[in-house]
Amino acid sequence: MAIYARRHQEPEWRAQSLHIIEPADGAIVSLTVYVAPLGPGLFAAFGLPPVWSGPEA
């Protein structure tokens, strides 16, 4: 899961962290979270943009 965050009054959402969820037998068995400084830099490896403008209106 890719998490984007924005500062108050800014229109753009910036890469914040990546959350890797490992399911097994109907439960979550592992949760790995990559935060700054590493997390935002990993977005490109998954083809995700570093900045997101939000949903189209």
Biopython code that builds the backbone (N, CA, C, O; Angstrom):
import numpy as np
from Bio.PDB.StructureBuilder import StructureBuilder

atoms = [
    (1, "MET", "N", (0.845, -1.137, 0.000)),
    (1, "MET", "CA", (0.000, 0.000, 0.000)),
    (1, "MET", "C", (0.906, 1.221, 0.000)),
    (1, "MET", "O", (1.836, 1.311, 0.802)),
    (2, "ALA", "N", (0.637, 2.158, -0.899)),
    (2, "ALA", "CA", (1.405, 3.397, -0.972)),
    (2, "ALA", "C", (0.645, 4.495, -0.234)),
    (2, "ALA", "O", (-0.552, 4.685, -0.451)),
    (3, "ILE", "N", (1.335, 5.204, 0.625)),
    (3, "ILE", "CA", (0.725, 6.274, 1.395)),
    (3, "ILE", "C", (1.299, 7.608, 0.928)),
    (3, "ILE", "O", (2.512, 7.813, 0.902)),
    (4, "TYR", "N", (0.391, 8.505, 0.560)),
    (4, "TYR", "CA", (0.757, 9.867, 0.198)),
    (4, "TYR", "C", (0.199, 10.802, 1.265)),
    (4, "TYR", "O", (-0.849, 10.527, 1.850)),
    (5, "ALA", "N", (0.896, 11.901, 1.519)),
    (5, "ALA", "CA", (0.429, 12.886, 2.504)),
    (5, "ALA", "C", (0.645, 14.284, 1.932)),
    (5, "ALA", "O", (1.510, 14.500, 1.083)),
    (6, "ARG", "N", (-0.151, 15.215, 2.413)),
    (6, "ARG", "CA", (0.042, 16.597, 1.973)),
    (6, "ARG", "C", (-0.021, 17.519, 3.171)),
    (6, "ARG", "O", (-0.650, 17.223, 4.187)),
    (7, "ARG", "N", (0.644, 18.630, 3.020)),
    (7, "ARG", "CA", (0.607, 19.648, 4.062)),
    (7, "ARG", "C", (-0.639, 20.494, 3.879)),
    (7, "ARG", "O", (-1.183, 20.608, 2.780)),
    (8, "HIS", "N", (-1.065, 21.067, 4.951)),
    (8, "HIS", "CA", (-2.250, 21.924, 4.938)),
    (8, "HIS", "C", (-2.154, 22.963, 3.820)),
    (8, "HIS", "O", (-1.144, 23.654, 3.689)),
    (9, "GLN", "N", (-3.185, 23.064, 3.038)),
    (9, "GLN", "CA", (-3.317, 24.058, 1.961)),
    (9, "GLN", "C", (-2.469, 23.759, 0.729)),
    (9, "GLN", "O", (-2.504, 24.547, -0.216)),
    (10, "GLU", "N", (-1.718, 22.676, 0.686)),
    (10, "GLU", "CA", (-0.958, 22.329, -0.513)),
    (10, "GLU", "C", (-1.807, 21.420, -1.385)),
    (10, "GLU", "O", (-2.472, 20.520, -0.871)),
    (11, "PRO", "N", (-1.797, 21.637, -2.699)),
    (11, "PRO", "CA", (-2.632, 20.816, -3.586)),
    (11, "PRO", "C", (-2.053, 19.424, -3.878)),
    (11, "PRO", "O", (-2.797, 18.507, -4.226)),
    (12, "GLU", "N", (-0.734, 19.266, -3.737)),
    (12, "GLU", "CA", (-0.101, 18.002, -4.118)),
    (12, "GLU", "C", (0.115, 17.090, -2.915)),
    (12, "GLU", "O", (0.386, 17.540, -1.802)),
    (13, "TRP", "N", (-0.016, 15.803, -3.179)),
    (13, "TRP", "CA", (0.244, 14.767, -2.187)),
    (13, "TRP", "C", (1.629, 14.204, -2.476)),
    (13, "TRP", "O", (1.926, 13.884, -3.627)),
    (14, "ARG", "N", (2.471, 14.077, -1.481)),
    (14, "ARG", "CA", (3.847, 13.601, -1.665)),
    (14, "ARG", "C", (4.016, 12.200, -1.066)),
    (14, "ARG", "O", (3.391, 11.845, -0.067)),
    (15, "ALA", "N", (4.885, 11.423, -1.716)),
    (15, "ALA", "CA", (5.174, 10.069, -1.240)),
    (15, "ALA", "C", (5.609, 10.123, 0.219)),
    (15, "ALA", "O", (6.478, 10.912, 0.590)),
    (16, "GLN", "N", (4.995, 9.276, 1.042)),
    (16, "GLN", "CA", (5.335, 9.267, 2.460)),
    (16, "GLN", "C", (5.893, 7.921, 2.914)),
    (16, "GLN", "O", (6.974, 7.863, 3.500)),
    (17, "SER", "N", (5.160, 6.837, 2.645)),
    (17, "SER", "CA", (5.623, 5.535, 3.115)),
    (17, "SER", "C", (4.993, 4.409, 2.297)),
    (17, "SER", "O", (3.971, 4.591, 1.634)),
    (18, "LEU", "N", (5.625, 3.254, 2.364)),
    (18, "LEU", "CA", (5.100, 2.046, 1.729)),
    (18, "LEU", "C", (4.821, 1.025, 2.827)),
    (18, "LEU", "O", (5.644, 0.817, 3.718)),
    (19, "HIS", "N", (3.649, 0.391, 2.752)),
    (19, "HIS", "CA", (3.253, -0.616, 3.729)),
    (19, "HIS", "C", (3.070, -1.940, 2.984)),
    (19, "HIS", "O", (2.245, -2.038, 2.076)),
    (20, "ILE", "N", (3.832, -2.938, 3.368)),
    (20, "ILE", "CA", (3.775, -4.250, 2.738)),
    (20, "ILE", "C", (3.030, -5.183, 3.691)),
    (20, "ILE", "O", (3.489, -5.438, 4.804)),
    (21, "ILE", "N", (1.885, -5.687, 3.250)),
    (21, "ILE", "CA", (1.043, -6.553, 4.070)),
    (21, "ILE", "C", (1.134, -7.976, 3.536)),
    (21, "ILE", "O", (0.906, -8.214, 2.350)),
    (22, "GLU", "N", (1.466, -8.917, 4.409)),
    (22, "GLU", "CA", (1.551, -10.328, 4.019)),
    (22, "GLU", "C", (0.393, -11.101, 4.655)),
    (22, "GLU", "O", (0.358, -11.309, 5.868)),
    (23, "PRO", "N", (-0.553, -11.522, 3.812)),
    (23, "PRO", "CA", (-1.669, -12.303, 4.349)),
    (23, "PRO", "C", (-1.386, -13.808, 4.285)),
    (23, "PRO", "O", (-0.625, -14.272, 3.436)),
    (24, "ALA", "N", (-2.004, -14.550, 5.186)),
    (24, "ALA", "CA", (-1.938, -16.014, 5.156)),
    (24, "ALA", "C", (-3.067, -16.560, 6.026)),
    (24, "ALA", "O", (-3.283, -16.091, 7.143)),
    (25, "ASP", "N", (-3.767, -17.530, 5.515)),
    (25, "ASP", "CA", (-4.839, -18.192, 6.255)),
    (25, "ASP", "C", (-5.877, -17.213, 6.817)),
    (25, "ASP", "O", (-6.355, -17.378, 7.939)),
    (26, "GLY", "N", (-6.213, -16.203, 6.028)),
    (26, "GLY", "CA", (-7.245, -15.257, 6.440)),
    (26, "GLY", "C", (-6.813, -14.237, 7.480)),
    (26, "GLY", "O", (-7.658, -13.568, 8.074)),
    (27, "ALA", "N", (-5.522, -14.106, 7.709)),
    (27, "ALA", "CA", (-5.018, -13.154, 8.698)),
    (27, "ALA", "C", (-3.792, -12.433, 8.135)),
    (27, "ALA", "O", (-3.211, -12.864, 7.139)),
    (28, "ILE", "N", (-3.416, -11.359, 8.767)),
    (28, "ILE", "CA", (-2.183, -10.661, 8.426)),
    (28, "ILE", "C", (-1.082, -11.271, 9.281)),
    (28, "ILE", "O", (-1.143, -11.235, 10.510)),
    (29, "VAL", "N", (-0.071, -11.833, 8.617)),
    (29, "VAL", "CA", (1.016, -12.476, 9.359)),
    (29, "VAL", "C", (2.258, -11.599, 9.456)),
    (29, "VAL", "O", (3.138, -11.833, 10.284)),
    (30, "SER", "N", (2.315, -10.577, 8.589)),
    (30, "SER", "CA", (3.473, -9.698, 8.619)),
    (30, "SER", "C", (3.079, -8.333, 8.057)),
    (30, "SER", "O", (2.305, -8.234, 7.104)),
    (31, "LEU", "N", (3.622, -7.300, 8.661)),
    (31, "LEU", "CA", (3.421, -5.928, 8.188)),
    (31, "LEU", "C", (4.775, -5.240, 8.240)),
    (31, "LEU", "O", (5.371, -5.102, 9.308)),
    (32, "THR", "N", (5.257, -4.810, 7.082)),
    (32, "THR", "CA", (6.529, -4.105, 6.985)),
    (32, "THR", "C", (6.237, -2.701, 6.472)),
    (32, "THR", "O", (5.562, -2.537, 5.455)),
    (33, "VAL", "N", (6.739, -1.698, 7.167)),
    (33, "VAL", "CA", (6.489, -0.308, 6.794)),
    (33, "VAL", "C", (7.817, 0.368, 6.490)),
    (33, "VAL", "O", (8.734, 0.356, 7.310)),
    (34, "TYR", "N", (7.909, 0.955, 5.307)),
    (34, "TYR", "CA", (9.094, 1.709, 4.906)),
    (34, "TYR", "C", (8.748, 3.192, 4.966)),
    (34, "TYR", "O", (7.916, 3.674, 4.198)),
    (35, "VAL", "N", (9.389, 3.910, 5.881)),
    (35, "VAL", "CA", (9.163, 5.343, 6.045)),
    (35, "VAL", "C", (10.417, 6.099, 5.610)),
    (35, "VAL", "O", (11.416, 5.490, 5.229)),
    (36, "ALA", "N", (10.357, 7.421, 5.667)),
    (36, "ALA", "CA", (11.491, 8.263, 5.285)),
    (36, "ALA", "C", (12.717, 7.909, 6.131)),
    (36, "ALA", "O", (12.587, 7.583, 7.311)),
    (37, "PRO", "N", (13.872, 7.971, 5.542)),
    (37, "PRO", "CA", (14.147, 8.457, 4.202)),
    (37, "PRO", "C", (14.027, 7.395, 3.106)),
    (37, "PRO", "O", (14.004, 7.740, 1.925)),
    (38, "LEU", "N", (13.950, 6.119, 3.468)),
    (38, "LEU", "CA", (13.920, 5.051, 2.460)),
    (38, "LEU", "C", (12.580, 4.945, 1.739)),
    (38, "LEU", "O", (12.557, 4.816, 0.515)),
    (39, "GLY", "N", (11.481, 4.996, 2.454)),
    (39, "GLY", "CA", (10.151, 4.754, 1.892)),
    (39, "GLY", "C", (9.815, 5.547, 0.641)),
    (39, "GLY", "O", (9.490, 4.950, -0.386)),
    (40, "PRO", "N", (9.881, 6.884, 0.691)),
    (40, "PRO", "CA", (9.529, 7.654, -0.504)),
    (40, "PRO", "C", (10.406, 7.328, -1.719)),
    (40, "PRO", "O", (9.943, 7.398, -2.858)),
    (41, "GLY", "N", (11.655, 6.978, -1.478)),
    (41, "GLY", "CA", (12.552, 6.634, -2.573)),
    (41, "GLY", "C", (12.212, 5.316, -3.253)),
    (41, "GLY", "O", (12.659, 5.068, -4.373)),
    (42, "LEU", "N", (11.433, 4.472, -2.599)),
    (42, "LEU", "CA", (11.049, 3.180, -3.171)),
    (42, "LEU", "C", (9.851, 3.261, -4.114)),
    (42, "LEU", "O", (9.579, 2.301, -4.834)),
    (43, "PHE", "N", (9.140, 4.361, -4.128)),
    (43, "PHE", "CA", (7.941, 4.482, -4.960)),
    (43, "PHE", "C", (8.249, 4.209, -6.429)),
    (43, "PHE", "O", (7.474, 3.534, -7.106)),
    (44, "ALA", "N", (9.358, 4.720, -6.921)),
    (44, "ALA", "CA", (9.725, 4.540, -8.330)),
    (44, "ALA", "C", (9.888, 3.067, -8.692)),
    (44, "ALA", "O", (9.570, 2.674, -9.815)),
    (45, "ALA", "N", (10.375, 2.250, -7.769)),
    (45, "ALA", "CA", (10.569, 0.827, -8.032)),
    (45, "ALA", "C", (9.246, 0.118, -8.316)),
    (45, "ALA", "O", (9.230, -0.940, -8.944)),
    (46, "PHE", "N", (8.142, 0.696, -7.858)),
    (46, "PHE", "CA", (6.819, 0.126, -8.083)),
    (46, "PHE", "C", (6.037, 0.900, -9.150)),
    (46, "PHE", "O", (4.839, 0.684, -9.333)),
    (47, "GLY", "N", (6.733, 1.802, -9.850)),
    (47, "GLY", "CA", (6.093, 2.578, -10.910)),
    (47, "GLY", "C", (5.153, 3.655, -10.377)),
    (47, "GLY", "O", (4.253, 4.100, -11.090)),
    (48, "LEU", "N", (5.353, 4.073, -9.143)),
    (48, "LEU", "CA", (4.489, 5.085, -8.528)),
    (48, "LEU", "C", (5.164, 6.457, -8.581)),
    (48, "LEU", "O", (6.380, 6.553, -8.411)),
    (49, "PRO", "N", (4.401, 7.500, -8.811)),
    (49, "PRO", "CA", (4.990, 8.839, -8.877)),
    (49, "PRO", "C", (5.337, 9.355, -7.478)),
    (49, "PRO", "O", (4.675, 8.986, -6.508)),
    (50, "PRO", "N", (6.358, 10.199, -7.359)),
    (50, "PRO", "CA", (6.710, 10.761, -6.060)),
    (50, "PRO", "C", (5.710, 11.817, -5.587)),
    (50, "PRO", "O", (5.611, 12.105, -4.394)),
    (51, "VAL", "N", (4.979, 12.384, -6.534)),
    (51, "VAL", "CA", (3.972, 13.402, -6.215)),
    (51, "VAL", "C", (2.675, 13.028, -6.928)),
    (51, "VAL", "O", (2.686, 12.629, -8.092)),
    (52, "TRP", "N", (1.565, 13.160, -6.216)),
    (52, "TRP", "CA", (0.244, 12.845, -6.764)),
    (52, "TRP", "C", (-0.644, 14.062, -6.593)),
    (52, "TRP", "O", (-0.687, 14.640, -5.506)),
    (53, "SER", "N", (-1.342, 14.460, -7.617)),
    (53, "SER", "CA", (-2.199, 15.642, -7.567)),
    (53, "SER", "C", (-3.587, 15.353, -7.032)),
    (53, "SER", "O", (-4.380, 16.278, -6.862)),
    (54, "GLY", "N", (-3.897, 14.121, -6.766)),
    (54, "GLY", "CA", (-5.219, 13.756, -6.253)),
    (54, "GLY", "C", (-6.118, 13.261, -7.357)),
    (54, "GLY", "O", (-5.732, 13.258, -8.526)),
    (55, "PRO", "N", (-7.324, 12.839, -6.995)),
    (55, "PRO", "CA", (-8.245, 12.297, -8.000)),
    (55, "PRO", "C", (-8.731, 13.382, -8.964)),
    (55, "PRO", "O", (-8.838, 14.558, -8.615)),
    (56, "GLU", "N", (-9.013, 12.949, -10.154)),
    (56, "GLU", "CA", (-9.567, 13.868, -11.156)),
    (56, "GLU", "C", (-10.975, 14.268, -10.745)),
    (56, "GLU", "O", (-11.761, 13.427, -10.309)),
    (57, "ALA", "N", (-11.289, 15.531, -10.881)),
    (57, "ALA", "CA", (-12.622, 16.003, -10.507)),
    (57, "ALA", "C", (-13.623, 15.724, -11.611)),
    (57, "ALA", "O", (-14.801, 16.053, -11.475)),
]
sb = StructureBuilder()
sb.init_structure("model")
sb.init_model(0)
sb.init_chain("A")
sb.init_seg("    ")
for serial, (resi, resn, name, xyz) in enumerate(atoms, 1):
    if name == "N":
        sb.init_residue(resn, " ", resi, " ")
    sb.init_atom(name, np.array(xyz, "f"), 0.0, 1.0, " ", f" {name:<3s}", serial, name[0])
structure = sb.get_structure()
